[in-house]
Amino acid sequence: MKKPWVAFLCNFLLAGAGFAYLGKWMWAVADLFVTLLIGLILYRLVPDQFTWLTAAIPACNGLLAMNMTKLWNSRLPKTQPTT
């Protein structure tokens, strides 16, 4: 079981790193490229507001990884403790 806060922190620091932590490599590569693409588009469209967007984009990216971790953890089979 993976920790959601670790996925959040990894993805906040580097787009796609949270998904790499989860072992979802295709998600990691897609997340990296989509985040870079969104950043470039926003930089070209609204360069004056790009300063607050540099905090909003990683925060949203981290929340995505954290929520996906919780979803994937909930789908794991439940193990019974042995006594």
PDB file with SEQRES, HELIX, SHEET and CRYST1 records, atoms N, CA, C and O in Angstrom:
SEQRES   1 A   83  MET LYS LYS PRO TRP VAL ALA PHE LEU CYS ASN PHE LEU          
SEQRES   2 A   83  LEU ALA GLY ALA GLY PHE ALA TYR LEU GLY LYS TRP MET          
SEQRES   3 A   83  TRP ALA VAL ALA ASP LEU PHE VAL THR LEU LEU ILE GLY          
SEQRES   4 A   83  LEU ILE LEU TYR ARG LEU VAL PRO ASP GLN PHE THR TRP          
SEQRES   5 A   83  LEU THR ALA ALA ILE PRO ALA CYS ASN GLY LEU LEU ALA          
SEQRES   6 A   83  MET ASN MET THR LYS LEU TRP ASN SER ARG LEU PRO LYS          
SEQRES   7 A   83  THR GLN PRO THR THR                                          
HELIX    1 AA1 PRO A    4  LEU A   13  1                                  10    
HELIX    2 AA2 ALA A   17  LEU A   22  1                                   6    
HELIX    3 AA3 TRP A   25  LEU A   45  1                                  21    
HELIX    4 AA4 PRO A   47  GLN A   49  5                                   3    
HELIX    5 AA5 PHE A   50  SER A   74  1                                  25    
CRYST1    1.000    1.000    1.000  90.00  90.00  90.00 P 1           1          
ATOM      1  N   MET A   1       0.846  -1.169   0.000  1.00  0.00           N  
ATOM      2  CA  MET A   1       0.000   0.000   0.000  1.00  0.00           C  
ATOM      3  C   MET A   1       0.898   1.241   0.000  1.00  0.00           C  
ATOM      4  O   MET A   1       1.800   1.371   0.827  1.00  0.00           O  
ATOM      5  N   LYS A   2       0.632   2.139  -0.935  1.00  0.00           N  
ATOM      6  CA  LYS A   2       1.427   3.349  -1.082  1.00  0.00           C  
ATOM      7  C   LYS A   2       0.825   4.491  -0.267  1.00  0.00           C  
ATOM      8  O   LYS A   2      -0.381   4.530  -0.024  1.00  0.00           O  
ATOM      9  N   LYS A   3       1.677   5.409   0.146  1.00  0.00           N  
ATOM     10  CA  LYS A   3       1.249   6.549   0.961  1.00  0.00           C  
ATOM     11  C   LYS A   3       0.845   7.715   0.052  1.00  0.00           C  
ATOM     12  O   LYS A   3       1.637   8.150  -0.785  1.00  0.00           O  
ATOM     13  N   PRO A   4      -0.392   8.227   0.213  1.00  0.00           N  
ATOM     14  CA  PRO A   4      -0.847   9.328  -0.643  1.00  0.00           C  
ATOM     15  C   PRO A   4      -0.019  10.601  -0.492  1.00  0.00           C  
ATOM     16  O   PRO A   4       0.184  11.316  -1.474  1.00  0.00           O  
ATOM     17  N   TRP A   5       0.461  10.899   0.707  1.00  0.00           N  
ATOM     18  CA  TRP A   5       1.212  12.140   0.900  1.00  0.00           C  
ATOM     19  C   TRP A   5       2.564  12.082   0.199  1.00  0.00           C  
ATOM     20  O   TRP A   5       3.085  13.119  -0.212  1.00  0.00           O  
ATOM     21  N   VAL A   6       3.137  10.899   0.055  1.00  0.00           N  
ATOM     22  CA  VAL A   6       4.411  10.768  -0.668  1.00  0.00           C  
ATOM     23  C   VAL A   6       4.168  11.009  -2.159  1.00  0.00           C  
ATOM     24  O   VAL A   6       4.952  11.686  -2.824  1.00  0.00           O  
ATOM     25  N   ALA A   7       3.066  10.442  -2.676  1.00  0.00           N  
ATOM     26  CA  ALA A   7       2.723  10.669  -4.081  1.00  0.00           C  
ATOM     27  C   ALA A   7       2.470  12.151  -4.342  1.00  0.00           C  
ATOM     28  O   ALA A   7       2.883  12.684  -5.372  1.00  0.00           O  
ATOM     29  N   PHE A   8       1.776  12.830  -3.386  1.00  0.00           N  
ATOM     30  CA  PHE A   8       1.527  14.263  -3.526  1.00  0.00           C  
ATOM     31  C   PHE A   8       2.838  15.028  -3.584  1.00  0.00           C  
ATOM     32  O   PHE A   8       3.038  15.851  -4.478  1.00  0.00           O  
ATOM     33  N   LEU A   9       3.728  14.765  -2.645  1.00  0.00           N  
ATOM     34  CA  LEU A   9       4.992  15.497  -2.571  1.00  0.00           C  
ATOM     35  C   LEU A   9       5.851  15.261  -3.817  1.00  0.00           C  
ATOM     36  O   LEU A   9       6.431  16.198  -4.366  1.00  0.00           O  
ATOM     37  N   CYS A  10       5.925  14.016  -4.252  1.00  0.00           N  
ATOM     38  CA  CYS A  10       6.715  13.710  -5.450  1.00  0.00           C  
ATOM     39  C   CYS A  10       6.156  14.432  -6.669  1.00  0.00           C  
ATOM     40  O   CYS A  10       6.901  15.030  -7.446  1.00  0.00           O  
ATOM     41  N   ASN A  11       4.824  14.371  -6.831  1.00  0.00           N  
ATOM     42  CA  ASN A  11       4.212  15.000  -7.993  1.00  0.00           C  
ATOM     43  C   ASN A  11       4.235  16.519  -7.894  1.00  0.00           C  
ATOM     44  O   ASN A  11       4.256  17.203  -8.917  1.00  0.00           O  
ATOM     45  N   PHE A  12       4.231  17.054  -6.686  1.00  0.00           N  
ATOM     46  CA  PHE A  12       4.329  18.503  -6.512  1.00  0.00           C  
ATOM     47  C   PHE A  12       5.708  18.995  -6.932  1.00  0.00           C  
ATOM     48  O   PHE A  12       5.833  20.047  -7.559  1.00  0.00           O  
ATOM     49  N   LEU A  13       6.729  18.243  -6.589  1.00  0.00           N  
ATOM     50  CA  LEU A  13       8.094  18.649  -6.905  1.00  0.00           C  
ATOM     51  C   LEU A  13       8.460  18.424  -8.367  1.00  0.00           C  
ATOM     52  O   LEU A  13       9.174  19.231  -8.962  1.00  0.00           O  
ATOM     53  N   LEU A  14       7.973  17.329  -8.947  1.00  0.00           N  
ATOM     54  CA  LEU A  14       8.254  17.025 -10.354  1.00  0.00           C  
ATOM     55  C   LEU A  14       7.051  16.302 -10.936  1.00  0.00           C  
ATOM     56  O   LEU A  14       6.669  15.231 -10.463  1.00  0.00           O  
ATOM     57  N   ALA A  15       6.469  16.882 -11.947  1.00  0.00           N  
ATOM     58  CA  ALA A  15       5.284  16.287 -12.571  1.00  0.00           C  
ATOM     59  C   ALA A  15       5.593  14.866 -13.045  1.00  0.00           C  
ATOM     60  O   ALA A  15       6.571  14.631 -13.756  1.00  0.00           O  
ATOM     61  N   GLY A  16       4.752  13.939 -12.642  1.00  0.00           N  
ATOM     62  CA  GLY A  16       4.914  12.548 -13.037  1.00  0.00           C  
ATOM     63  C   GLY A  16       5.649  11.696 -12.020  1.00  0.00           C  
ATOM     64  O   GLY A  16       5.544  10.470 -12.059  1.00  0.00           O  
ATOM     65  N   ALA A  17       6.388  12.311 -11.111  1.00  0.00           N  
ATOM     66  CA  ALA A  17       7.172  11.545 -10.142  1.00  0.00           C  
ATOM     67  C   ALA A  17       6.272  10.790  -9.169  1.00  0.00           C  
ATOM     68  O   ALA A  17       6.630   9.704  -8.713  1.00  0.00           O  
ATOM     69  N   GLY A  18       5.117  11.349  -8.849  1.00  0.00           N  
ATOM     70  CA  GLY A  18       4.181  10.659  -7.957  1.00  0.00           C  
ATOM     71  C   GLY A  18       3.644   9.390  -8.586  1.00  0.00           C  
ATOM     72  O   GLY A  18       3.469   8.379  -7.906  1.00  0.00           O  
ATOM     73  N   PHE A  19       3.383   9.441  -9.882  1.00  0.00           N  
ATOM     74  CA  PHE A  19       2.904   8.243 -10.571  1.00  0.00           C  
ATOM     75  C   PHE A  19       4.025   7.231 -10.750  1.00  0.00           C  
ATOM     76  O   PHE A  19       3.779   6.025 -10.739  1.00  0.00           O  
ATOM     77  N   ALA A  20       5.248   7.708 -10.914  1.00  0.00           N  
ATOM     78  CA  ALA A  20       6.393   6.795 -10.972  1.00  0.00           C  
ATOM     79  C   ALA A  20       6.548   6.083  -9.629  1.00  0.00           C  
ATOM     80  O   ALA A  20       6.869   4.895  -9.593  1.00  0.00           O  
ATOM     81  N   TYR A  21       6.325   6.793  -8.532  1.00  0.00           N  
ATOM     82  CA  TYR A  21       6.359   6.197  -7.192  1.00  0.00           C  
ATOM     83  C   TYR A  21       5.325   5.076  -7.080  1.00  0.00           C  
ATOM     84  O   TYR A  21       5.554   4.076  -6.401  1.00  0.00           O  
ATOM     85  N   LEU A  22       4.193   5.252  -7.748  1.00  0.00           N  
ATOM     86  CA  LEU A  22       3.142   4.232  -7.714  1.00  0.00           C  
ATOM     87  C   LEU A  22       3.403   3.078  -8.681  1.00  0.00           C  
ATOM     88  O   LEU A  22       2.706   2.064  -8.651  1.00  0.00           O  
ATOM     89  N   GLY A  23       4.405   3.241  -9.531  1.00  0.00           N  
ATOM     90  CA  GLY A  23       4.705   2.202 -10.516  1.00  0.00           C  
ATOM     91  C   GLY A  23       3.888   2.339 -11.783  1.00  0.00           C  
ATOM     92  O   GLY A  23       3.869   1.419 -12.599  1.00  0.00           O  
ATOM     93  N   LYS A  24       3.217   3.456 -11.970  1.00  0.00           N  
ATOM     94  CA  LYS A  24       2.388   3.716 -13.152  1.00  0.00           C  
ATOM     95  C   LYS A  24       3.203   4.578 -14.118  1.00  0.00           C  
ATOM     96  O   LYS A  24       3.024   5.794 -14.170  1.00  0.00           O  
ATOM     97  N   TRP A  25       4.091   3.952 -14.876  1.00  0.00           N  
ATOM     98  CA  TRP A  25       5.056   4.675 -15.690  1.00  0.00           C  
ATOM     99  C   TRP A  25       4.421   5.387 -16.873  1.00  0.00           C  
ATOM    100  O   TRP A  25       4.856   6.481 -17.234  1.00  0.00           O  
ATOM    101  N   MET A  26       3.403   4.793 -17.485  1.00  0.00           N  
ATOM    102  CA  MET A  26       2.732   5.474 -18.597  1.00  0.00           C  
ATOM    103  C   MET A  26       2.001   6.720 -18.098  1.00  0.00           C  
ATOM    104  O   MET A  26       1.990   7.749 -18.774  1.00  0.00           O  
ATOM    105  N   TRP A  27       1.392   6.628 -16.917  1.00  0.00           N  
ATOM    106  CA  TRP A  27       0.747   7.788 -16.309  1.00  0.00           C  
ATOM    107  C   TRP A  27       1.798   8.864 -16.015  1.00  0.00           C  
ATOM    108  O   TRP A  27       1.548  10.053 -16.213  1.00  0.00           O  
ATOM    109  N   ALA A  28       2.952   8.446 -15.549  1.00  0.00           N  
ATOM    110  CA  ALA A  28       4.008   9.404 -15.196  1.00  0.00           C  
ATOM    111  C   ALA A  28       4.475  10.180 -16.420  1.00  0.00           C  
ATOM    112  O   ALA A  28       4.602  11.404 -16.371  1.00  0.00           O  
ATOM    113  N   VAL A  29       4.728   9.481 -17.506  1.00  0.00           N  
ATOM    114  CA  VAL A  29       5.180  10.141 -18.728  1.00  0.00           C  
ATOM    115  C   VAL A  29       4.090  11.056 -19.274  1.00  0.00           C  
ATOM    116  O   VAL A  29       4.363  12.188 -19.674  1.00  0.00           O  
ATOM    117  N   ALA A  30       2.848  10.559 -19.290  1.00  0.00           N  
ATOM    118  CA  ALA A  30       1.731  11.377 -19.785  1.00  0.00           C  
ATOM    119  C   ALA A  30       1.539  12.613 -18.905  1.00  0.00           C  
ATOM    120  O   ALA A  30       1.301  13.707 -19.417  1.00  0.00           O  
ATOM    121  N   ASP A  31       1.640  12.444 -17.593  1.00  0.00           N  
ATOM    122  CA  ASP A  31       1.469  13.560 -16.675  1.00  0.00           C  
ATOM    123  C   ASP A  31       2.556  14.615 -16.887  1.00  0.00           C  
ATOM    124  O   ASP A  31       2.275  15.814 -16.881  1.00  0.00           O  
ATOM    125  N   LEU A  32       3.769  14.174 -17.071  1.00  0.00           N  
ATOM    126  CA  LEU A  32       4.874  15.108 -17.306  1.00  0.00           C  
ATOM    127  C   LEU A  32       4.638  15.929 -18.566  1.00  0.00           C  
ATOM    128  O   LEU A  32       4.754  17.154 -18.543  1.00  0.00           O  
ATOM    129  N   PHE A  33       4.306  15.255 -19.668  1.00  0.00           N  
ATOM    130  CA  PHE A  33       4.121  15.971 -20.930  1.00  0.00           C  
ATOM    131  C   PHE A  33       2.889  16.866 -20.910  1.00  0.00           C  
ATOM    132  O   PHE A  33       2.939  17.983 -21.425  1.00  0.00           O  
ATOM    133  N   VAL A  34       1.797  16.410 -20.334  1.00  0.00           N  
ATOM    134  CA  VAL A  34       0.579  17.231 -20.270  1.00  0.00           C  
ATOM    135  C   VAL A  34       0.811  18.460 -19.386  1.00  0.00           C  
ATOM    136  O   VAL A  34       0.364  19.557 -19.723  1.00  0.00           O  
ATOM    137  N   THR A  35       1.497  18.285 -18.271  1.00  0.00           N  
ATOM    138  CA  THR A  35       1.782  19.421 -17.391  1.00  0.00           C  
ATOM    139  C   THR A  35       2.682  20.439 -18.076  1.00  0.00           C  
ATOM    140  O   THR A  35       2.445  21.643 -17.976  1.00  0.00           O  
ATOM    141  N   LEU A  36       3.705  19.971 -18.766  1.00  0.00           N  
ATOM    142  CA  LEU A  36       4.574  20.889 -19.508  1.00  0.00           C  
ATOM    143  C   LEU A  36       3.804  21.613 -20.607  1.00  0.00           C  
ATOM    144  O   LEU A  36       3.999  22.809 -20.823  1.00  0.00           O  
ATOM    145  N   LEU A  37       2.936  20.893 -21.296  1.00  0.00           N  
ATOM    146  CA  LEU A  37       2.141  21.495 -22.351  1.00  0.00           C  
ATOM    147  C   LEU A  37       1.195  22.561 -21.788  1.00  0.00           C  
ATOM    148  O   LEU A  37       1.089  23.654 -22.344  1.00  0.00           O  
ATOM    149  N   ILE A  38       0.517  22.245 -20.697  1.00  0.00           N  
ATOM    150  CA  ILE A  38      -0.373  23.220 -20.058  1.00  0.00           C  
ATOM    151  C   ILE A  38       0.418  24.440 -19.604  1.00  0.00           C  
ATOM    152  O   ILE A  38      -0.032  25.571 -19.793  1.00  0.00           O  
ATOM    153  N   GLY A  39       1.578  24.232 -19.014  1.00  0.00           N  
ATOM    154  CA  GLY A  39       2.412  25.339 -18.573  1.00  0.00           C  
ATOM    155  C   GLY A  39       2.835  26.233 -19.721  1.00  0.00           C  
ATOM    156  O   GLY A  39       2.786  27.458 -19.603  1.00  0.00           O  
ATOM    157  N   LEU A  40       3.253  25.639 -20.835  1.00  0.00           N  
ATOM    158  CA  LEU A  40       3.663  26.434 -21.993  1.00  0.00           C  
ATOM    159  C   LEU A  40       2.495  27.208 -22.590  1.00  0.00           C  
ATOM    160  O   LEU A  40       2.643  28.374 -22.955  1.00  0.00           O  
ATOM    161  N   ILE A  41       1.338  26.567 -22.689  1.00  0.00           N  
ATOM    162  CA  ILE A  41       0.160  27.243 -23.236  1.00  0.00           C  
ATOM    163  C   ILE A  41      -0.241  28.414 -22.343  1.00  0.00           C  
ATOM    164  O   ILE A  41      -0.504  29.512 -22.834  1.00  0.00           O  
ATOM    165  N   LEU A  42      -0.286  28.181 -21.038  1.00  0.00           N  
ATOM    166  CA  LEU A  42      -0.658  29.257 -20.132  1.00  0.00           C  
ATOM    167  C   LEU A  42       0.361  30.386 -20.133  1.00  0.00           C  
ATOM    168  O   LEU A  42      -0.007  31.554 -20.012  1.00  0.00           O  
ATOM    169  N   TYR A  43       1.617  30.054 -20.265  1.00  0.00           N  
ATOM    170  CA  TYR A  43       2.657  31.081 -20.324  1.00  0.00           C  
ATOM    171  C   TYR A  43       2.481  31.966 -21.554  1.00  0.00           C  
ATOM    172  O   TYR A  43       2.685  33.178 -21.490  1.00  0.00           O  
ATOM    173  N   ARG A  44       2.105  31.356 -22.665  1.00  0.00           N  
ATOM    174  CA  ARG A  44       1.907  32.128 -23.893  1.00  0.00           C  
ATOM    175  C   ARG A  44       0.621  32.950 -23.835  1.00  0.00           C  
ATOM    176  O   ARG A  44       0.577  34.060 -24.365  1.00  0.00           O  
ATOM    177  N   LEU A  45      -0.432  32.419 -23.197  1.00  0.00           N  
ATOM    178  CA  LEU A  45      -1.724  33.103 -23.182  1.00  0.00           C  
ATOM    179  C   LEU A  45      -1.819  34.177 -22.102  1.00  0.00           C  
ATOM    180  O   LEU A  45      -2.324  35.270 -22.358  1.00  0.00           O  
ATOM    181  N   VAL A  46      -1.339  33.874 -20.900  1.00  0.00           N  
ATOM    182  CA  VAL A  46      -1.461  34.815 -19.777  1.00  0.00           C  
ATOM    183  C   VAL A  46      -0.123  34.950 -19.038  1.00  0.00           C  
ATOM    184  O   VAL A  46      -0.002  34.482 -17.906  1.00  0.00           O  
ATOM    185  N   PRO A  47       0.867  35.572 -19.648  1.00  0.00           N  
ATOM    186  CA  PRO A  47       2.175  35.661 -18.993  1.00  0.00           C  
ATOM    187  C   PRO A  47       2.156  36.506 -17.719  1.00  0.00           C  
ATOM    188  O   PRO A  47       3.006  36.322 -16.847  1.00  0.00           O  
ATOM    189  N   ASP A  48       1.204  37.426 -17.598  1.00  0.00           N  
ATOM    190  CA  ASP A  48       1.145  38.262 -16.395  1.00  0.00           C  
ATOM    191  C   ASP A  48       0.699  37.477 -15.169  1.00  0.00           C  
ATOM    192  O   ASP A  48       1.142  37.769 -14.058  1.00  0.00           O  
ATOM    193  N   GLN A  49      -0.166  36.489 -15.349  1.00  0.00           N  
ATOM    194  CA  GLN A  49      -0.654  35.689 -14.226  1.00  0.00           C  
ATOM    195  C   GLN A  49       0.160  34.414 -14.024  1.00  0.00           C  
ATOM    196  O   GLN A  49      -0.209  33.573 -13.204  1.00  0.00           O  
ATOM    197  N   PHE A  50       1.229  34.263 -14.737  1.00  0.00           N  
ATOM    198  CA  PHE A  50       1.976  33.004 -14.665  1.00  0.00           C  
ATOM    199  C   PHE A  50       2.628  32.786 -13.307  1.00  0.00           C  
ATOM    200  O   PHE A  50       2.935  31.646 -12.958  1.00  0.00           O  
ATOM    201  N   THR A  51       2.850  33.839 -12.535  1.00  0.00           N  
ATOM    202  CA  THR A  51       3.504  33.666 -11.238  1.00  0.00           C  
ATOM    203  C   THR A  51       2.643  32.868 -10.273  1.00  0.00           C  
ATOM    204  O   THR A  51       3.161  31.980  -9.596  1.00  0.00           O  
ATOM    205  N   TRP A  52       1.350  33.149 -10.185  1.00  0.00           N  
ATOM    206  CA  TRP A  52       0.504  32.354  -9.288  1.00  0.00           C  
ATOM    207  C   TRP A  52       0.176  31.005  -9.904  1.00  0.00           C  
ATOM    208  O   TRP A  52      -0.129  30.056  -9.182  1.00  0.00           O  
ATOM    209  N   LEU A  53       0.232  30.902 -11.226  1.00  0.00           N  
ATOM    210  CA  LEU A  53      -0.002  29.608 -11.867  1.00  0.00           C  
ATOM    211  C   LEU A  53       1.143  28.632 -11.595  1.00  0.00           C  
ATOM    212  O   LEU A  53       0.943  27.417 -11.608  1.00  0.00           O  
ATOM    213  N   THR A  54       2.343  29.166 -11.350  1.00  0.00           N  
ATOM    214  CA  THR A  54       3.468  28.273 -11.053  1.00  0.00           C  
ATOM    215  C   THR A  54       3.279  27.559  -9.724  1.00  0.00           C  
ATOM    216  O   THR A  54       3.924  26.539  -9.481  1.00  0.00           O  
ATOM    217  N   ALA A  55       2.416  28.068  -8.865  1.00  0.00           N  
ATOM    218  CA  ALA A  55       2.082  27.366  -7.623  1.00  0.00           C  
ATOM    219  C   ALA A  55       0.828  26.521  -7.788  1.00  0.00           C  
ATOM    220  O   ALA A  55       0.713  25.458  -7.179  1.00  0.00           O  
ATOM    221  N   ALA A  56      -0.102  26.977  -8.595  1.00  0.00           N  
ATOM    222  CA  ALA A  56      -1.370  26.266  -8.755  1.00  0.00           C  
ATOM    223  C   ALA A  56      -1.212  24.972  -9.551  1.00  0.00           C  
ATOM    224  O   ALA A  56      -1.835  23.963  -9.223  1.00  0.00           O  
ATOM    225  N   ILE A  57      -0.396  24.998 -10.576  1.00  0.00           N  
ATOM    226  CA  ILE A  57      -0.229  23.807 -11.416  1.00  0.00           C  
ATOM    227  C   ILE A  57       0.382  22.649 -10.631  1.00  0.00           C  
ATOM    228  O   ILE A  57      -0.173  21.551 -10.684  1.00  0.00           O  
ATOM    229  N   PRO A  58       1.487  22.821  -9.906  1.00  0.00           N  
ATOM    230  CA  PRO A  58       2.021  21.695  -9.122  1.00  0.00           C  
ATOM    231  C   PRO A  58       1.079  21.247  -8.003  1.00  0.00           C  
ATOM    232  O   PRO A  58       1.015  20.059  -7.687  1.00  0.00           O  
ATOM    233  N   ALA A  59       0.349  22.189  -7.402  1.00  0.00           N  
ATOM    234  CA  ALA A  59      -0.585  21.809  -6.341  1.00  0.00           C  
ATOM    235  C   ALA A  59      -1.692  20.923  -6.895  1.00  0.00           C  
ATOM    236  O   ALA A  59      -2.028  19.903  -6.292  1.00  0.00           O  
ATOM    237  N   CYS A  60      -2.257  21.297  -8.027  1.00  0.00           N  
ATOM    238  CA  CYS A  60      -3.296  20.468  -8.655  1.00  0.00           C  
ATOM    239  C   CYS A  60      -2.725  19.131  -9.101  1.00  0.00           C  
ATOM    240  O   CYS A  60      -3.386  18.098  -8.994  1.00  0.00           O  
ATOM    241  N   ASN A  61      -1.506  19.154  -9.597  1.00  0.00           N  
ATOM    242  CA  ASN A  61      -0.848  17.924 -10.027  1.00  0.00           C  
ATOM    243  C   ASN A  61      -0.609  16.989  -8.841  1.00  0.00           C  
ATOM    244  O   ASN A  61      -0.800  15.778  -8.954  1.00  0.00           O  
ATOM    245  N   GLY A  62      -0.195  17.547  -7.716  1.00  0.00           N  
ATOM    246  CA  GLY A  62       0.005  16.738  -6.516  1.00  0.00           C  
ATOM    247  C   GLY A  62      -1.303  16.161  -5.998  1.00  0.00           C  
ATOM    248  O   GLY A  62      -1.352  15.007  -5.571  1.00  0.00           O  
ATOM    249  N   LEU A  63      -2.368  16.967  -6.034  1.00  0.00           N  
ATOM    250  CA  LEU A  63      -3.682  16.475  -5.595  1.00  0.00           C  
ATOM    251  C   LEU A  63      -4.173  15.334  -6.485  1.00  0.00           C  
ATOM    252  O   LEU A  63      -4.798  14.389  -6.005  1.00  0.00           O  
ATOM    253  N   LEU A  64      -3.886  15.428  -7.783  1.00  0.00           N  
ATOM    254  CA  LEU A  64      -4.259  14.341  -8.693  1.00  0.00           C  
ATOM    255  C   LEU A  64      -3.573  13.041  -8.288  1.00  0.00           C  
ATOM    256  O   LEU A  64      -4.217  11.996  -8.210  1.00  0.00           O  
ATOM    257  N   ALA A  65      -2.284  13.103  -8.034  1.00  0.00           N  
ATOM    258  CA  ALA A  65      -1.535  11.903  -7.647  1.00  0.00           C  
ATOM    259  C   ALA A  65      -2.021  11.367  -6.304  1.00  0.00           C  
ATOM    260  O   ALA A  65      -2.136  10.154  -6.127  1.00  0.00           O  
ATOM    261  N   MET A  66      -2.309  12.263  -5.354  1.00  0.00           N  
ATOM    262  CA  MET A  66      -2.777  11.831  -4.043  1.00  0.00           C  
ATOM    263  C   MET A  66      -4.134  11.132  -4.137  1.00  0.00           C  
ATOM    264  O   MET A  66      -4.342  10.090  -3.514  1.00  0.00           O  
ATOM    265  N   ASN A  67      -5.048  11.696  -4.907  1.00  0.00           N  
ATOM    266  CA  ASN A  67      -6.366  11.083  -5.053  1.00  0.00           C  
ATOM    267  C   ASN A  67      -6.304   9.775  -5.825  1.00  0.00           C  
ATOM    268  O   ASN A  67      -7.035   8.834  -5.514  1.00  0.00           O  
ATOM    269  N   MET A  68      -5.438   9.709  -6.826  1.00  0.00           N  
ATOM    270  CA  MET A  68      -5.287   8.450  -7.561  1.00  0.00           C  
ATOM    271  C   MET A  68      -4.674   7.374  -6.665  1.00  0.00           C  
ATOM    272  O   MET A  68      -5.021   6.199  -6.791  1.00  0.00           O  
ATOM    273  N   THR A  69      -3.778   7.756  -5.773  1.00  0.00           N  
ATOM    274  CA  THR A  69      -3.204   6.799  -4.826  1.00  0.00           C  
ATOM    275  C   THR A  69      -4.284   6.238  -3.913  1.00  0.00           C  
ATOM    276  O   THR A  69      -4.345   5.031  -3.680  1.00  0.00           O  
ATOM    277  N   LYS A  70      -5.133   7.119  -3.397  1.00  0.00           N  
ATOM    278  CA  LYS A  70      -6.231   6.653  -2.541  1.00  0.00           C  
ATOM    279  C   LYS A  70      -7.165   5.723  -3.295  1.00  0.00           C  
ATOM    280  O   LYS A  70      -7.623   4.723  -2.741  1.00  0.00           O  
ATOM    281  N   LEU A  71      -7.453   6.043  -4.563  1.00  0.00           N  
ATOM    282  CA  LEU A  71      -8.325   5.187  -5.374  1.00  0.00           C  
ATOM    283  C   LEU A  71      -7.687   3.829  -5.606  1.00  0.00           C  
ATOM    284  O   LEU A  71      -8.337   2.799  -5.434  1.00  0.00           O  
ATOM    285  N   TRP A  72      -6.404   3.820  -6.000  1.00  0.00           N  
ATOM    286  CA  TRP A  72      -5.725   2.549  -6.258  1.00  0.00           C  
ATOM    287  C   TRP A  72      -5.549   1.745  -4.976  1.00  0.00           C  
ATOM    288  O   TRP A  72      -5.633   0.517  -5.007  1.00  0.00           O  
ATOM    289  N   ASN A  73      -5.307   2.410  -3.849  1.00  0.00           N  
ATOM    290  CA  ASN A  73      -5.197   1.696  -2.573  1.00  0.00           C  
ATOM    291  C   ASN A  73      -6.535   1.055  -2.187  1.00  0.00           C  
ATOM    292  O   ASN A  73      -6.561  -0.037  -1.619  1.00  0.00           O  
ATOM    293  N   SER A  74      -7.632   1.728  -2.491  1.00  0.00           N  
ATOM    294  CA  SER A  74      -8.944   1.170  -2.142  1.00  0.00           C  
ATOM    295  C   SER A  74      -9.282  -0.046  -2.984  1.00  0.00           C  
ATOM    296  O   SER A  74     -10.116  -0.860  -2.587  1.00  0.00           O  
ATOM    297  N   ARG A  75      -8.659  -0.180  -4.118  1.00  0.00           N  
ATOM    298  CA  ARG A  75      -8.919  -1.328  -5.003  1.00  0.00           C  
ATOM    299  C   ARG A  75      -8.031  -2.527  -4.698  1.00  0.00           C  
ATOM    300  O   ARG A  75      -8.234  -3.605  -5.257  1.00  0.00           O  
ATOM    301  N   LEU A  76      -7.049  -2.352  -3.820  1.00  0.00           N  
ATOM    302  CA  LEU A  76      -6.182  -3.469  -3.460  1.00  0.00           C  
ATOM    303  C   LEU A  76      -6.975  -4.490  -2.657  1.00  0.00           C  
ATOM    304  O   LEU A  76      -7.867  -4.118  -1.894  1.00  0.00           O  
ATOM    305  N   PRO A  77      -6.664  -5.763  -2.820  1.00  0.00           N  
ATOM    306  CA  PRO A  77      -7.363  -6.767  -2.019  1.00  0.00           C  
ATOM    307  C   PRO A  77      -7.031  -6.607  -0.539  1.00  0.00           C  
ATOM    308  O   PRO A  77      -5.882  -6.372  -0.164  1.00  0.00           O  
ATOM    309  N   LYS A  78      -8.035  -6.736   0.267  1.00  0.00           N  
ATOM    310  CA  LYS A  78      -7.856  -6.615   1.713  1.00  0.00           C  
ATOM    311  C   LYS A  78      -7.239  -7.907   2.249  1.00  0.00           C  
ATOM    312  O   LYS A  78      -7.729  -8.999   1.962  1.00  0.00           O  
ATOM    313  N   THR A  79      -6.179  -7.779   3.018  1.00  0.00           N  
ATOM    314  CA  THR A  79      -5.543  -8.958   3.617  1.00  0.00           C  
ATOM    315  C   THR A  79      -5.971  -9.085   5.065  1.00  0.00           C  
ATOM    316  O   THR A  79      -6.115  -8.092   5.779  1.00  0.00           O  
ATOM    317  N   GLN A  80      -6.165 -10.285   5.473  1.00  0.00           N  
ATOM    318  CA  GLN A  80      -6.562 -10.567   6.839  1.00  0.00           C  
ATOM    319  C   GLN A  80      -5.311 -10.768   7.693  1.00  0.00           C  
ATOM    320  O   GLN A  80      -4.414 -11.514   7.301  1.00  0.00           O  
ATOM    321  N   PRO A  81      -5.237 -10.123   8.837  1.00  0.00           N  
ATOM    322  CA  PRO A  81      -4.067 -10.360   9.697  1.00  0.00           C  
ATOM    323  C   PRO A  81      -4.085 -11.783  10.245  1.00  0.00           C  
ATOM    324  O   PRO A  81      -5.133 -12.315  10.612  1.00  0.00           O  
ATOM    325  N   THR A  82      -2.912 -12.376  10.290  1.00  0.00           N  
ATOM    326  CA  THR A  82      -2.824 -13.736  10.847  1.00  0.00           C  
ATOM    327  C   THR A  82      -2.574 -13.655  12.331  1.00  0.00           C  
ATOM    328  O   THR A  82      -1.811 -12.814  12.807  1.00  0.00           O  
ATOM    329  N   THR A  83      -3.223 -14.532  13.048  1.00  0.00           N  
ATOM    330  CA  THR A  83      -3.058 -14.542  14.514  1.00  0.00           C  
ATOM    331  C   THR A  83      -2.411 -15.814  14.973  1.00  0.00           C  
ATOM    332  O   THR A  83      -2.193 -15.998  16.170  1.00  0.00           O  
TER     333      THR A  83                                                      
END                                                                             
